[in-house]
Amino acid sequence: MLIGIFLMLLVYAIFLVNAFNVNAISKTFSLDTYTELYPFESLYPETAELFAFVDIDENSLKEMGQWPWPRKLTASLVAKTIEAGASAITLDILFAEPDRFSRESIEAYLGEKIRIKKMQDGDTALGELGRQHPIVYSFAVSEVANASNDITIKSRFVSIGNVNQYLPPPGGLITPIKKLDKAQGYGFINTQVKEGLIRETPLILEAQGNLYPALGLDTLRVAQGAPNHVIKLTDNYNGLAIKTGELTSMVDLHGSLSLHIGHMSRYQRVSALDVLQGQVALDGKIVVIGASAKGLGDTHASVLEDVIPGPLFHLHIMEQLVVQRFLIAHPLTEHLVYLASLLFGGGLCFMIAKKSMAISLGLLLFVGLLLVSGAAYGFVQAGMVINVPASASIILSGFLGTYFSHSLLEALLKKGILKKLESNELITAVMQQYATSGDIYQSLNQLVPQVLSSIKADAALYFEYNPQHQHFQCAFTHGDDKHKGLILAPDTAWLEASFTAKKTVLANLKSQPNHLPSMEKSFACQLVEAMTVPVTFGDEVFGCLLALKKLPPKKGPLFKEDEVSLFESLASNLGIAIKNVQLGSKVVLDKLLEKDKRICFSLAVIL
């Protein structure tokens, strides 16, 4: 039991300090498993209808030309999306350079002025749309502090307290061009890719002394007509709370949102070509415009899908914020689950060492089912991400550690008993005890408890046959002392069967079931099984040695073959010891008689 508990504490410490990154790996595994079992849309089947994806797909590029399109065409796409009824639009496109089809760009390329008088400026048109309508443009936060910064993006955050102490290091901004500086919203498109998958993404980042929102977060602000985001530490100081209009988003101290990913096919997805041709209705929907065309390279992967266009992740983030779905992995909750696992595991260690392996295995399955179902319920109902592999490892380490060490100790104990039996230590002990006290059975008190533990029996009794009175009398007991001296008739079926045939008899519900009622009556207890072994030397039979398993079963299943062999070895050694005692007594008696004869002869001579 102590070995099992020590192993549990060791595993607990490994997860506690995140040695070898096992804690992070197991948490990721838990989140991935929950996501596969309960994808986002299985819990929120209707909210995807609030969003749509206008896709610059392969068909659109085929009809309208290669990317990047002239800004005039992009502005037309945005205008058509507004006409289709979109309530807010976000463009997952980084307009960091001027339109290559503008007058200035063409003149710079040709090296001369062009004579077209009414050439519409696409950048100006796009900028004017951003000023007049609820449109959000993209920018990027760069690790380079002096990155492109054509415009100054106003920070929309009102901070309460020191909220940026754990945020990633500040960076620079890659912003849209100057002509797009009057949009109603701006959001960064940075995300986090680990092991090739997106599982979380930042909602806030710091750059040039200001806090900035993710693209999806600022789109929700613009859609609600809210002027700012308000950010503060949560009440338990374990994360950050961001109030955006009527919505409050919960992120960790690093500003990241854990994603409960779903299948992206749930969103309405329309071709940009169809929008340009006026064939789509987007009434009241929040729309992201972006590209899925393979050549543009804006694809990512999740645990559910290998190829997902980047714009769809922004839709998912907005939907998750709208339904207020936040995944919780609070350290205190995590440690409480670990401590509960230690308690469960400790109970299993005790059951294995002191009670029944079958009960312990049943409890292990029950605890495992409880852990898995509790974790699933917590995830579905409250967004709790319980680290199931960590808890299972703690419990299993205790269970397996106790089981294998218990099995090893049992094996060593059996080996030690067999060594004693094979080396005639029992016979020597019986002879020494008999020489001291005249009791040939007292020495059994040292070895029989070990044998009973090895064969998982509750009691042992030795019934000696008295040929003079022709009955069996209980001469030795262990674990059932009240029956010492009990006298049974020679025709007692379960004794006679073993004594007469000189063989081991097992009595249980399958073998010799008729013996059990008589034995239970004799010993005033209910039995699972009894083993009766004759105590012999050569052809002589001195009595029968019994091992009992009582109800309710505390020690284990029915007697195994190796356990029967061990008990038979004990009986065989007892038979040899009894014969030695008998022979020793005869030698002593002969010597006394011889001495008496000599004395009598001397007296006769003297007389």
C-alpha positions in Angstrom: 0.0 0.0 0.0 2.8 2.4 0.9 4.5 1.6 -2.4 1.3 2.5 -4.3 0.9 5.7 -2.3 4.5 6.7 -2.9 4.1 6.2 -6.7 0.9 8.3 -6.7 2.6 11.2 -4.9 5.5 10.9 -7.4 3.2 11.1 -10.4 1.3 14.0 -8.7 4.5 15.9 -8.2 5.5 15.3 -11.9 2.2 16.8 -13.1 2.4 19.6 -10.5 5.7 20.9 -11.7 4.9 20.0 -15.3 8.1 17.9 -15.6 8.8 16.9 -19.2 5.8 19.1 -20.2 3.5 16.2 -19.3 0.8 18.5 -17.8 0.5 20.7 -21.0 0.5 17.6 -23.2 -2.2 15.8 -21.2 -4.3 19.0 -21.1 -4.1 19.3 -24.8 -5.1 15.7 -25.2 -8.1 16.2 -22.9 -9.2 19.3 -24.8 -8.8 17.5 -28.2 -10.8 14.5 -26.9 -13.6 16.6 -25.5 -13.8 18.5 -28.8 -14.0 15.4 -30.9 -16.8 14.0 -28.6 -18.7 17.3 -28.3 -17.9 19.6 -31.2 -19.1 23.2 -30.8 -22.2 22.9 -33.0 -23.5 19.9 -31.0 -24.0 22.3 -28.0 -25.0 25.4 -30.0 -26.7 24.2 -33.2 -28.4 27.5 -34.1 -26.0 30.5 -33.6 -24.0 29.8 -36.7 -27.0 31.3 -38.6 -25.8 34.8 -37.4 -22.7 34.6 -39.5 -21.6 34.1 -43.1 -18.4 33.8 -45.1 -18.0 35.6 -48.4 -15.3 33.4 -50.1 -12.8 34.6 -52.6 -12.6 31.1 -54.0 -11.1 29.4 -57.0 -14.2 30.1 -59.1 -14.1 33.8 -58.2 -10.4 34.1 -59.2 -11.1 32.2 -62.4 -13.8 34.7 -63.4 -12.4 38.0 -62.0 -8.7 37.5 -62.4 -5.7 36.7 -60.2 -5.2 38.1 -56.7 -4.8 40.8 -55.6 -7.8 42.2 -57.3 -8.0 45.9 -58.1 -9.2 47.8 -55.0 -12.1 49.0 -57.1 -13.3 45.4 -57.5 -12.7 44.7 -53.8 -14.7 47.9 -52.9 -17.5 46.7 -55.2 -17.5 43.3 -53.4 -17.8 45.1 -50.0 -20.6 47.4 -51.4 -22.5 44.4 -52.8 -22.2 42.6 -49.4 -23.7 45.7 -47.7 -26.5 45.6 -50.3 -27.1 41.9 -49.5 -28.1 42.9 -46.0 -25.0 42.3 -43.9 -25.2 43.9 -40.4 -21.4 44.2 -40.1 -18.5 43.3 -42.3 -14.9 42.3 -41.5 -12.2 41.9 -44.1 -9.7 39.2 -43.4 -7.4 40.9 -45.9 -4.3 42.9 -45.0 -4.3 46.2 -47.2 -0.7 47.1 -46.2 0.2 48.4 -49.7 -1.5 50.8 -52.2 -3.6 49.4 -55.0 -1.3 48.3 -57.8 -4.1 49.3 -60.2 -4.3 52.9 -58.9 -3.3 55.9 -61.1 -0.2 56.5 -59.0 0.9 52.8 -59.2 0.4 52.6 -62.9 2.2 55.9 -63.6 5.1 54.8 -61.4 5.3 51.6 -63.3 5.1 53.2 -66.7 7.3 56.2 -65.8 4.8 58.7 -67.3 1.4 60.3 -66.7 -1.7 58.5 -68.0 -4.4 60.5 -69.7 -7.6 58.8 -68.4 -9.5 61.6 -66.6 -12.2 59.6 -64.7 -10.2 56.8 -63.2 -11.8 55.8 -59.9 -9.4 55.3 -57.0 -10.2 51.9 -55.4 -8.4 52.7 -52.2 -10.4 55.9 -51.7 -13.7 54.0 -52.4 -12.8 51.3 -49.9 -11.8 53.9 -47.3 -15.1 55.7 -47.8 -17.1 52.5 -47.3 -15.2 51.9 -44.1 -16.1 55.3 -42.8 -19.8 55.1 -43.6 -20.6 51.5 -42.7 -19.9 49.0 -39.9 -16.7 47.7 -41.5 -13.6 46.4 -39.7 -10.2 46.2 -41.4 -7.3 43.9 -40.6 -3.9 44.7 -39.3 -1.1 42.6 -37.9 1.1 42.8 -34.8 4.7 42.2 -35.8 7.7 41.2 -33.6 9.5 44.0 -35.4 8.9 47.2 -33.4 9.3 49.6 -36.3 7.1 47.6 -38.8 5.0 49.4 -41.4 2.8 51.9 -39.6 1.1 54.1 -42.3 -1.8 55.0 -40.0 -2.3 55.5 -36.3 -4.9 53.0 -35.0 -6.7 54.4 -32.0 -6.7 52.0 -29.0 -10.3 51.1 -28.1 -9.5 49.7 -24.7 -10.3 51.3 -21.4 -8.1 49.5 -18.8 -8.9 49.0 -15.1 -5.8 48.1 -13.2 -2.6 46.5 -14.4 -3.9 44.1 -17.1 -0.9 43.8 -19.4 1.7 42.4 -17.0 1.4 38.9 -18.4 0.7 39.8 -22.1 3.2 38.8 -24.7 6.0 41.3 -25.3 4.9 44.4 -27.3 5.5 44.5 -31.0 5.1 46.8 -34.0 2.1 47.2 -36.3 1.6 46.4 -39.9 -1.4 48.6 -40.6 -3.7 49.3 -43.6 -2.7 52.2 -45.9 -3.4 55.8 -45.1 -6.6 56.0 -47.3 -8.2 53.3 -45.0 -7.6 55.3 -41.8 -11.3 56.2 -41.1 -12.8 52.8 -40.7 -15.2 52.1 -37.8 -13.0 49.3 -36.5 -9.6 47.6 -36.8 -8.5 44.2 -35.5 -5.4 42.1 -35.7 -5.3 38.7 -37.5 -2.5 37.1 -35.5 -3.2 33.6 -34.1 -1.4 30.8 -32.4 -0.5 27.6 -34.2 1.0 24.7 -32.1 1.7 21.3 -33.5 0.1 22.4 -36.7 -3.2 23.1 -35.1 -5.1 26.1 -33.8 -6.5 25.5 -30.3 -6.3 29.0 -28.8 -5.9 32.5 -30.1 -5.1 35.9 -28.6 -8.0 38.4 -28.2 -5.7 41.2 -27.1 -2.1 42.2 -27.9 0.1 45.0 -26.9 1.9 47.2 -29.5 3.5 50.6 -29.3 2.2 51.2 -25.8 -1.4 50.4 -26.6 -3.8 47.4 -26.3 -5.5 46.2 -29.5 -8.3 43.8 -30.2 -8.5 40.7 -32.4 -10.4 41.0 -35.6 -13.4 39.1 -34.4 -13.6 41.0 -31.1 -13.6 44.4 -32.7 -16.1 43.3 -35.2 -18.5 42.5 -32.4 -17.9 45.9 -30.9 -18.7 47.6 -34.3 -21.8 45.3 -34.8 -23.2 46.5 -31.4 -22.3 50.1 -32.0 -20.2 50.1 -28.8 -17.5 52.8 -28.5 -14.8 50.9 -26.6 -13.7 47.7 -24.9 -13.4 47.7 -21.1 -10.8 45.3 -19.7 -9.9 44.3 -16.1 -8.6 41.4 -14.1 -11.2 38.8 -13.1 -12.3 38.7 -9.5 -10.1 35.6 -8.8 -7.1 37.3 -10.6 -6.8 34.2 -12.8 -7.6 35.9 -16.1 -8.9 39.0 -17.9 -12.5 40.1 -18.5 -13.2 42.2 -21.6 -16.6 43.9 -21.8 -17.6 44.7 -25.4 -21.1 46.2 -25.5 -23.4 43.6 -24.0 -20.8 40.8 -24.2 -18.1 40.0 -21.6 -15.2 37.8 -22.9 -13.0 35.8 -20.5 -9.4 35.1 -21.5 -6.3 34.0 -19.6 -3.7 36.3 -18.2 -1.9 36.1 -21.5 -4.9 37.4 -23.3 -5.7 34.2 -25.1 -9.1 32.5 -25.7 -9.2 28.7 -25.6 -11.2 27.5 -28.6 -14.0 25.0 -28.4 -13.7 24.2 -32.1 -16.6 22.9 -34.2 -17.0 21.8 -37.8 -16.7 24.9 -40.0 -19.3 23.6 -42.5 -22.0 25.0 -40.2 -21.5 28.5 -41.5 -23.2 29.9 -44.6 -20.4 30.1 -47.3 -21.0 32.0 -50.5 -18.8 32.7 -53.4 -17.6 36.3 -53.8 -18.6 35.9 -57.5 -22.2 35.3 -56.5 -22.2 38.3 -54.2 -20.8 40.5 -57.0 -23.5 39.3 -59.3 -26.2 40.1 -56.7 -27.3 36.5 -56.2 -26.9 36.2 -52.4 -29.0 37.3 -49.4 -27.1 38.0 -46.1 -29.9 39.7 -44.1 -28.7 40.8 -40.7 -25.6 38.6 -40.7 -22.1 39.4 -39.6 -20.0 38.7 -42.6 -16.3 38.0 -42.9 -14.8 38.5 -46.4 -11.7 36.4 -47.1 -10.1 33.8 -49.3 -10.1 30.0 -49.4 -8.2 29.7 -52.7 -5.3 27.4 -52.3 -2.8 29.6 -54.0 -3.3 32.4 -51.4 -2.2 30.1 -48.5 -4.6 31.3 -45.9 -5.5 27.9 -44.5 -5.1 26.3 -41.1 -6.1 23.1 -39.3 -7.9 22.1 -36.2 -8.4 18.8 -34.3 -11.5 18.2 -36.4 -10.5 19.3 -39.9 -7.2 19.4 -41.7 -7.9 22.3 -44.1 -9.8 25.3 -42.9 -9.8 28.8 -44.5 -8.5 31.4 -42.1 -11.6 33.6 -42.2 -13.7 30.8 -40.7 -11.7 30.9 -37.5 -12.7 34.6 -37.1 -16.3 33.5 -37.5 -15.9 30.8 -34.9 -14.3 33.2 -32.4 -17.2 35.6 -32.8 -19.7 32.8 -32.4 -18.0 31.5 -29.3 -18.0 35.0 -27.8 -21.6 35.6 -28.6 -22.8 32.4 -26.9 -20.4 33.1 -24.0 -18.6 29.8 -24.2 -15.4 30.0 -22.2 -13.2 27.0 -21.4 -12.0 26.9 -17.8 -8.8 25.4 -16.5 -8.4 27.0 -13.1 -5.3 25.9 -11.2 -7.3 25.5 -8.0 -9.9 23.3 -9.6 -7.1 21.3 -11.2 -5.4 20.7 -7.8 -8.7 19.8 -6.2 -9.2 17.1 -8.9 -5.7 15.9 -8.3 -6.2 15.7 -4.5 -9.5 13.8 -5.1 -7.6 11.4 -7.4 -5.0 10.9 -4.6 -7.9 10.0 -2.1 -9.5 7.6 -4.6 -6.2 6.1 -5.4 -5.3 5.7 -1.7 -8.6 3.9 -1.1 -7.8 1.5 -3.9 -4.3 0.9 -2.5 -5.9 0.0 0.8 -8.5 -2.3 -0.8 -5.8 -4.2 -2.7 -3.6 -4.6 0.2 -6.2 -5.3 2.9 -9.3 -6.5 1.2 -10.2 -8.0 -2.2 -8.6 -7.6 -5.6 -11.9 -8.2 -7.2 -13.5 -5.4 -5.2 -10.5 -3.1 -6.0 -10.9 -3.7 -9.7 -14.6 -3.0 -9.5 -13.9 0.3 -7.6 -11.2 1.2 -10.2 -13.7 0.8 -13.0 -16.3 2.7 -11.1 -13.8 5.6 -10.3 -12.7 5.6 -14.0 -16.3 5.8 -15.1 -17.0 8.5 -12.6 -13.9 10.5 -13.7 -14.7 10.3 -17.4 -18.4 11.0 -17.0 -17.8 13.8 -14.5 -15.2 15.4 -16.9 -17.6 15.1 -19.8 -20.4 16.7 -17.8 -18.2 19.5 -16.6 -17.0 20.3 -20.1 -20.5 20.3 -21.6 -22.2 22.2 -18.8 -19.6 24.6 -17.6 -16.7 24.4 -20.1 -14.4 22.9 -17.5 -11.3 21.2 -19.0 -10.4 18.5 -16.5 -7.1 16.9 -17.1 -8.3 13.3 -17.3 -4.9 11.7 -18.2 -3.3 13.3 -15.2 -6.0 12.1 -12.8 -6.1 8.7 -14.4 -2.3 8.4 -14.2 -2.3 9.3 -10.5 -5.0 6.7 -9.7 -3.5 4.0 -11.9 0.0 4.5 -10.6 -1.3 3.7 -7.1 -3.4 0.8 -8.2 -0.7 -0.8 -10.4 2.0 0.0 -7.9 0.1 -1.7 -5.1 -1.1 -4.6 -7.2 2.4 -5.5 -8.6 4.2 -4.9 -5.3 1.5 -7.0 -3.5 1.9 -9.7 -6.1 5.7 -9.6 -5.8 5.5 -9.8 -2.0 3.0 -12.7 -2.3 5.4 -14.5 -4.6 8.3 -13.9 -2.3 6.3 -15.1 0.7 5.2 -18.3 -1.1 8.9 -18.8 -2.1 10.0 -18.4 1.5 7.3 -20.8 2.8 8.2 -23.4 0.2 11.9 -23.0 1.1 11.0 -23.6 4.8 8.9 -26.7 3.8 11.5 -28.1 1.5 14.4 -27.5 3.9 12.5 -29.4 6.7 12.5 -26.2 8.9 9.0 -27.0 10.0 9.9 -30.6 11.0 12.9 -29.3 13.0 10.7 -26.6 14.7 8.1 -29.2 15.6 10.7 -31.5 17.1 12.3 -28.7 19.1 8.9 -27.4 20.3 7.9 -30.9 21.3 11.1 -31.4 23.2 10.4 -28.1 25.1 6.7 -28.2 25.7 5.4 -31.5 24.5 3.1 -29.8 22.0 3.8 -30.7 18.5 1.3 -28.1 17.1 2.5 -25.0 18.8 5.2 -24.4 16.3 2.6 -24.2 13.5 1.5 -20.8 14.8 4.6 -19.3 13.1 4.1 -20.7 9.6 0.3 -21.3 9.2 -0.6 -17.5 9.2 1.8 -17.0 6.3 0.4 -19.9 4.5 -3.2 -18.7 5.0 -2.2 -15.3 3.7 -0.6 -16.8 0.6 -3.6 -19.0 -0.2 -6.1 -16.2 0.8 -7.9 -18.3 3.3 -9.6 -17.2 6.6 -8.9 -20.2 8.9 -7.0 -23.4 9.2 -7.9 -26.4 11.4 -6.2 -29.8 11.9 -8.5 -32.8 12.8 -6.4 -35.6 14.3 -7.9 -39.1 14.0 -8.0 -41.0 17.3 -8.0 -44.8 16.4 -8.7 -45.8 20.0 -12.0 -43.8 20.2 -12.5 -43.8 16.5 -13.3 -40.1 16.1 -11.7 -36.9 14.7 -10.7 -34.3 17.2 -9.6 -30.7 16.3 -6.0 -30.5 17.7 -5.0 -27.2 16.1 -6.8 -24.0 14.9 -5.8 -20.7 13.5 -8.4 -18.0 12.7 -11.2 -20.1 14.3 -10.0 -20.9 17.9 -13.5 -21.6 19.3 -13.6 -25.0 17.6 -10.4 -26.3 19.1 -11.2 -29.7 20.7 -14.2 -30.2 18.5 -15.0 -33.9 18.1 -16.5 -35.2 14.9 -17.7 -38.7 13.9 -15.5 -40.8 11.6 -18.2 -40.9 9.0 -18.3 -37.2 8.7 -18.6 -37.0 4.9 -16.1 -34.2 4.1 -13.5 -35.7 6.5 -14.0 -39.3 5.5 -13.7 -38.5 1.8 -10.2 -37.0 2.2 -9.0 -39.4 5.0 -10.1 -42.6 3.4 -9.1 -41.8 -0.2 -5.9 -40.0 0.9 -6.5 -37.1 -1.5 -7.3 -33.4 -1.4 -11.0 -32.6 -1.5 -12.3 -29.1 -2.5 -15.8 -28.2 -1.5 -17.6 -25.3 -3.2 -20.8 -24.7 -5.1 -19.4 -26.4 -8.2 -17.4 -29.2 -6.5 -18.8 -31.3 -3.7 -21.5 -28.8 -2.9 -23.2 -31.3 -0.6 -20.3 -31.0 1.8 -20.8 -27.3 2.4 -24.0 -27.4 4.5 -22.5 -30.0 6.9 -19.3 -28.0 7.2 -21.2 -24.7 7.8 -23.2 -26.5 10.5 -20.1 -27.8 12.2 -18.3 -24.4 12.1 -21.3 -22.2 12.6 -20.4 -20.0 9.6 -21.2 -19.6 5.9 -18.4 -20.8 3.6 -17.4 -19.9 0.1 -15.0 -22.9 -0.2 -13.2 -25.4 2.0 -10.1 -27.5 1.2 -9.5 -30.7 3.1 -6.0 -32.3 2.8 -4.9 -35.6 4.4 -1.9 -35.5 6.7 0.1 -38.6 5.8 3.4 -40.4 6.0 3.7 -43.2 3.6 0.6 -45.3 3.9 -0.2 -43.9 7.4 -2.9 -41.2 7.7 -2.9 -39.1 10.9 -5.7 -36.8 10.2 -6.9 -33.9 7.9 -5.8 -30.3 7.5 -8.5 -27.8 6.6 -8.4 -24.4 5.0 -11.7 -22.3 5.0 -12.9 -19.3 3.0 -15.8 -17.7 4.7 -18.6 -15.5 3.6 -18.6 -12.6 2.8 -15.5 -13.3 0.7 -12.7 -11.1 2.0 -9.6 -12.8 0.7 -10.2 -13.5 -2.9 -11.6 -16.1 -5.4 -11.6 -19.9 -5.1 -8.4 -21.8 -4.4 -6.0 -21.8 -7.3 -3.8 -24.8 -8.3 -0.6 -23.4 -6.8 -2.4 -22.5 -3.6 -3.7 -26.1 -3.3 -0.1 -27.4 -3.9 1.2 -25.1 -1.1 -1.3 -26.3 1.4 -0.6 -29.9 0.4 3.1 -29.2 1.1 2.2 -27.9 4.5 0.1 -31.1 5.2 2.9 -33.3 4.0 5.5 -31.6 6.2 3.1 -31.9 9.1 2.7 -35.6 8.5 6.5 -36.1 8.5 6.8 -34.0 11.7 4.1 -36.1 13.4 5.9 -39.3 12.3 9.2 -38.0 13.6 7.6 -37.2 16.9 6.1 -40.7 17.1 9.4 -42.2 16.3 11.2 -40.0 18.7 8.8 -40.9 21.5 9.3 -44.6 20.7 13.0 -44.3 20.9 12.8 -42.5 24.3 10.4 -45.2 25.6 12.7 -48.0 24.4 15.7 -46.4 26.1 13.7 -46.0 29.3 12.6 -49.6 29.2 16.2 -50.7 28.5 17.4 -48.6 31.5 14.7 -50.1 33.7 15.8 -53.6 32.6 19.4 -52.9 33.5 18.4 -51.6 36.9 16.3 -54.6 37.6 19.1 -56.9 36.5 21.6 -55.2 38.8 19.2 -55.4 41.8 18.7 -59.1 41.0 22.5 -59.7 41.0 22.8 -57.8 44.3 20.0 -59.7 45.9 
